[in-house]
Amino acid sequence: MKNTKTIVIATQNKGKAKEFEALFNKKGFEVLTLLDFPEIRDVEETGTTFKENALLKSETIAKELNTIVLSDDSGLVVDALHGQPGVYSARYAGEEKNDAKNNAKLLNDLSDYNGKDRKAHFHCSLALSHPKKDSLVIDGKLEGVIAEVPRGENGFGYDSLFYLPNKNKTLAEISQEEKNSISHRANALQKLEGYLDDWLENDDA
């Protein structure tokens, strides 16, 4: 596959892909996802950092498809837990993507901590790759505090526990539109736009 005006977002989540569409459509790219390439196998995330996992996905798939690929890896980082759950955010409680058990474990692990000692942030690493180029990695963050009890019905994952002091709400208490505008992924994407033109023009991808 060789099309300089195609970019593949390394996800099967159409909602996530939509967050990137505006930027790349503006640059004249057709945005595809892994739903368009069912033959592509899942890339095992064996990295110990968000950056390593994002690069594993983007570089592996870019090489296979010979086109530009954007991937992301993200999760929750809690200061008092020395960065946990980190890259294991989705399986913190030992079961893949069990939000209730992950939240219960997080609250239990923070039971001895109060107030500012419960500081945390959501982290996102975006990796943009092409077989003939050096990969570009951009990081984004959303700062907050882990609440003592879940609040809100919106969102998923740790959203009901992730409290935003400046809004006096958790992520699960704000609209999806507002969340998308302030999220760690939105922050990384905003930074990416500042580097994108130079990266695209540098070399022959």
C-alpha positions as CSV (number, residue, x, y, z in Angstrom):
1,M,0.0,0.0,0.0
2,K,1.5,3.3,-1.0
3,N,-0.6,6.5,-0.9
4,T,0.9,9.7,0.5
5,K,-2.6,11.0,1.2
6,T,-3.7,8.1,3.3
7,I,-3.2,7.8,7.0
8,V,-4.2,4.8,9.1
9,I,-5.3,5.3,12.7
10,A,-4.2,2.2,14.6
11,T,-7.6,1.5,16.2
12,Q,-10.8,-0.3,15.6
13,N,-12.7,2.4,17.6
14,K,-14.5,4.7,15.3
15,G,-15.1,7.2,18.0
16,K,-11.4,7.5,18.8
17,A,-10.6,7.8,15.0
18,K,-13.0,10.7,14.8
19,E,-10.8,12.7,17.2
20,F,-8.1,12.7,14.6
21,E,-10.1,13.2,11.5
22,A,-10.5,16.9,11.6
23,L,-6.7,17.5,11.7
24,F,-5.8,15.1,9.0
25,N,-8.7,15.9,6.7
26,K,-7.6,19.5,6.9
27,K,-4.2,18.3,5.6
28,G,-5.8,16.5,2.7
29,F,-5.6,13.0,4.1
30,E,-8.1,10.2,3.8
31,V,-8.4,8.7,7.3
32,L,-8.7,4.9,7.6
33,T,-8.7,2.7,10.6
34,L,-7.8,-0.9,11.3
35,L,-11.4,-1.8,10.5
36,D,-10.4,-1.2,6.9
37,F,-7.6,-3.8,7.2
38,P,-9.0,-6.9,8.9
39,E,-5.9,-8.9,7.9
40,I,-3.8,-6.8,10.3
41,R,-3.2,-8.7,13.5
42,D,-3.2,-7.1,16.9
43,V,0.3,-5.8,17.9
44,E,1.2,-7.1,21.3
45,E,2.0,-4.2,23.7
46,T,5.1,-5.5,25.4
47,G,6.6,-2.0,26.2
48,T,7.0,-0.7,29.7
49,T,6.1,2.9,28.8
50,F,3.3,4.5,26.8
51,K,5.8,5.7,24.3
52,E,7.2,2.2,23.7
53,N,3.8,0.7,23.2
54,A,2.6,3.5,20.8
55,L,5.8,3.1,18.7
56,L,5.4,-0.7,18.6
57,K,2.0,-0.3,17.1
58,S,2.7,2.5,14.7
59,E,6.0,1.2,13.4
60,T,4.8,-2.4,13.0
61,I,1.7,-1.5,11.1
62,A,3.3,1.2,9.0
63,K,5.9,-1.3,7.8
64,E,3.2,-3.8,7.0
65,L,1.0,-1.4,5.1
66,N,3.8,0.9,3.8
67,T,1.9,4.0,4.7
68,I,1.6,6.6,7.5
69,V,0.2,5.2,10.7
70,L,-0.8,7.0,13.9
71,S,-1.2,5.1,17.1
72,D,-1.7,6.0,20.7
73,D,-1.2,4.5,24.1
74,S,-2.7,6.0,27.1
75,G,-3.6,5.4,30.7
76,L,-3.8,6.7,34.3
77,V,-0.7,7.6,36.3
78,V,-1.1,8.0,40.1
79,D,1.8,9.8,41.9
80,A,1.3,8.0,45.2
81,L,1.4,4.6,43.5
82,H,4.7,5.4,41.8
83,G,3.1,5.8,38.4
84,Q,0.7,2.9,38.5
85,P,-1.5,1.7,37.0
86,G,0.3,3.2,34.0
87,V,0.5,1.0,30.9
88,Y,-1.5,-1.6,32.8
89,S,-4.5,0.7,33.3
90,A,-6.9,-1.5,31.4
91,R,-5.9,-4.6,33.3
92,Y,-5.0,-3.2,36.7
93,A,-7.1,-5.6,38.6
94,G,-5.9,-8.6,36.6
95,E,-8.8,-8.8,34.2
96,E,-8.8,-7.2,30.8
97,K,-10.9,-4.0,30.7
98,N,-13.0,-4.7,33.9
99,D,-13.7,-1.1,34.9
100,A,-15.5,-1.9,38.1
101,K,-12.7,-4.1,39.5
102,N,-10.0,-1.6,38.3
103,N,-11.8,1.2,40.1
104,A,-12.2,-0.9,43.2
105,K,-8.5,-1.8,43.3
106,L,-7.5,1.8,42.7
107,L,-9.7,3.0,45.7
108,N,-8.3,0.3,47.9
109,D,-4.7,1.1,47.0
110,L,-5.3,4.7,47.8
111,S,-7.2,4.2,51.0
112,D,-4.4,5.6,53.1
113,Y,-4.0,8.8,51.0
114,N,-6.0,12.0,51.2
115,G,-6.4,15.2,49.3
116,K,-3.4,16.3,47.3
117,D,-1.7,13.0,48.0
118,R,-4.2,11.5,45.5
119,K,-2.9,13.6,42.6
120,A,-2.9,11.8,39.2
121,H,-2.9,12.5,35.5
122,F,-4.1,10.8,32.4
123,H,-1.2,10.4,29.9
124,C,-1.3,9.9,26.1
125,S,1.5,9.1,23.8
126,L,0.9,9.6,20.1
127,A,3.3,7.9,17.6
128,L,3.3,8.8,13.9
129,S,5.3,6.4,11.7
130,H,6.3,5.7,8.1
131,P,8.8,3.0,7.0
132,K,11.0,5.7,5.4
133,K,10.9,8.2,8.2
134,D,12.0,8.6,11.8
135,S,8.9,8.3,14.0
136,L,7.4,11.3,15.8
137,V,6.1,10.9,19.4
138,I,4.1,13.5,21.1
139,D,2.8,13.3,24.7
140,G,-0.3,14.9,26.3
141,K,-1.6,15.1,29.9
142,L,-4.7,15.9,31.8
143,E,-4.1,16.6,35.5
144,G,-6.5,15.8,38.3
145,V,-7.1,14.0,41.6
146,I,-8.5,10.6,42.4
147,A,-11.9,11.1,44.2
148,E,-12.7,9.0,47.2
149,V,-16.1,7.8,45.7
150,P,-17.2,7.5,42.1
151,R,-19.3,10.4,40.7
152,G,-21.1,10.7,37.4
153,E,-22.7,8.4,34.8
154,N,-20.8,9.5,31.6
155,G,-17.5,8.1,30.4
156,F,-15.8,4.8,31.1
157,G,-12.7,3.4,32.7
158,Y,-11.5,5.6,35.6
159,D,-13.6,8.7,34.5
160,S,-15.9,8.5,37.5
161,L,-12.9,8.7,39.9
162,F,-10.9,11.3,38.0
163,Y,-11.7,14.6,39.7
164,L,-11.0,18.0,37.9
165,P,-10.5,20.6,40.7
166,N,-11.0,23.6,38.3
167,K,-14.4,22.2,37.3
168,N,-15.4,20.7,40.6
169,K,-16.5,17.6,38.6
170,T,-15.2,14.2,37.6
171,L,-14.7,13.3,34.0
172,A,-17.9,11.3,34.3
173,E,-19.9,14.4,35.2
174,I,-19.0,16.4,32.1
175,S,-20.2,16.0,28.5
176,Q,-18.4,13.9,26.0
177,E,-17.8,17.0,23.9
178,E,-16.2,18.9,26.8
179,K,-14.1,15.8,27.7
180,N,-12.9,15.5,24.2
181,S,-11.8,19.2,24.2
182,I,-9.7,18.9,27.4
183,S,-8.5,15.3,27.4
184,H,-4.9,14.0,27.4
185,R,-5.5,12.9,23.8
186,A,-6.8,16.3,22.8
187,N,-3.7,17.9,24.4
188,A,-1.4,15.6,22.5
189,L,-3.2,16.1,19.3
190,Q,-3.0,19.9,19.7
191,K,0.8,19.6,20.1
192,L,1.0,17.2,17.2
193,E,-0.5,19.8,14.9
194,G,2.5,22.1,15.6
195,Y,5.0,19.5,14.4
196,L,3.0,17.8,11.6
197,D,3.8,19.9,8.6
198,D,7.6,19.7,9.2
199,W,7.4,15.9,9.7
200,L,5.3,15.4,6.6
201,E,7.6,17.6,4.4
202,N,10.8,16.0,5.8
203,D,11.7,13.1,3.5
204,D,9.6,11.3,0.9
205,A,6.9,9.6,2.9
